[in-house]
Each structure stands twice: as C-alpha cells, then as structure tokens.
Amino acid sequence: MAKLIHSMIRVREEARSLSFYEKAFGLTVAERLAFDGFTLIYLSNAETGFELELTVNAGRDSAYDLGDGYGHLAVSVKDLEAEHRRFTQEGLKPGGVKELSHPSGLLARFFFVEDPDGYRIEVLQRGGRFL
C-alpha cells in the first residue's frame, strides 16, 4: 500500500513563500537542503505527516508557467469562518466562502487562496470526507 508523503511546487522567492505558508497554514521548515543550482525545503506542521516541498531554482527571475494542468492543493480546517477572517486580517486575500452540494447533501464548504507564485489552495471545513 502506498502512503502519500509530499507534494512539490517550484517557487521563486524562498523568504516570501516561507512567510506565506507559515502565516496561512502554520507550516514551518522541517528540512532545508541546498544543492548546486537549487534548494529543497520541506514544510510541515503537527496536523499531518504530509509535507509540502518547495523547490527554489537558483537564478530564476521569471514566474513559472502553471499551465492548465495544475489544479490546487487542499487543506482542512476546524473553523472555516474563523480561518477566513484570519486570512483576511493577515492580508492573504482569500476568495469568498462557497458551498458545493450534491444530490446526497452538502459536500463541502470552502474558500480558495493563492500563494505568492499563483498556486491555488483550497481551504475546506473539516467534516465528511474532508477530515
């Protein structure tokens, strides 16, 4: 059986990205590995063993083309409204709270936020399949 352990995204500015992920999700550096030409930074928090890997390529000064294949990362939170207020107060510019229903009932309550490189992150109310 496979266990998901991390997802990787490429970012341009290390400090800017670290600040965003710390403010937004309480992610801190679990490990930082510098190589010739690039740095790998693994972010985590106490909520899960899953990590976000940031890859910072040396000399990159233009935005990455996210194309139309990337969708989003997703995180769940205990109190969606409180988190939305906190994101707003932190200046993280969250989108509006939305609901997604299915004929079987309410599937999800959520909002989206973008990180400094334009990656979309879905913030979901915990419950149902989104624990």
N, C-alpha and C positions, 0 to 999 in steps of 0.2 A: 504494500500500500504506500502511496506517495504522500508526503507531507509538504505543503507549501511553506517555504521559508523566507523568501523575499521577492520583491519586485524592484526593478531598476529603472530609473529615469535619468536622462542627461540634463545637467543644469549648467548655466553659465557662470553664476557668481555664488561661490560657496557660502560666504557670510550671509548674503541676502536669503538664500534658501534655508540655511540653518535657522535663521531668525523666524522665518515664516512657519516652518514645521514645528518649532518649539512653541511659538505663540498659539498656533492653530490647534495642534494635537498633542502637545506635551512630549514630542519626540526629541530625544537627545542622542548624542553621538555614542554609539556602543563601541565602534571601532573606526579608526581613520587610517587608511593605508595609502601612502604616497609611492608612486612609481614614476619612472621617466615618462613624461608626457601626459600623465593622468593621475587622478586621485579617486579612490573609492571610499565613500563614507556611509557607514551602516547606521541607521537611525532606529531607535526602538523606544518603547515605554513599558510600564509594568502591566498594561492591559492584555498584552498578547506576545507570543514569541515571534510573530511575523515581523519582518524588518523591511524598511524602505532603504534601498541602496541608491545613493546619489553618486553619479559619475561626473566628475569635473575634468574636462579635457583641457590641457594647457593651451593657451594661445587662442582659445575660442572667443571671438568677439561679436559674432552674429547669432541671432536667435536660431534655435533648432526648428526645422520644419516638422511640425507634429503630424502633418498629413491628415488623411481621413480614416486611418486605421485605429488610432488611439481613441479609446472611449473615456474611461475615468477610473480612478481608484475609489474605493468606498470605505468609510469608517462608520461605526455605530456609536451613538452617544445615549446616555441615560435620559437627558432632558433636552430635547431638540430646541425648544423655545429659549431656554437659558443659554445654550450654546450659540444660537443665532444672535442673541443680544450681545454676548461676549465677543463674537467675531466682529460685529458692527462696532462695538466700543474700541476694539483693537485696531480698527481701520482696515480689516481684511476684506471688506466689500463682498459679503455673502449675497447670493441671489435670494429671492423670496422663498418662503416655505411653501412647498407644494404637497399634494396628495396624489397617490396613484391607487386607483381602485380596480378591482377585478370582479366578475360576477359573483365570486365567492365572498367578497367583502373588501375592506380596506387592506391593501397590500403594503403600502409604505407611506410615511411622511418624511420629507427630506428637503434639503437645500443643497445648492452647489456653490463652491468657491473655487477660484483659480489660484494656483501658486504663482510665484514671480516669473516662471517660464511659460505660463499659459496652460499647464496641466490642470484638468478639471478633477475635482474631488467631490464626491457625493457624501454628504453627512446625513445619516439616517437615524431616525428614532429607533432605539432598541425595542425589539419585540418580534414575535412570529419567527420568520426565518432569518431575521437580521439581529442576531444576538451579538 
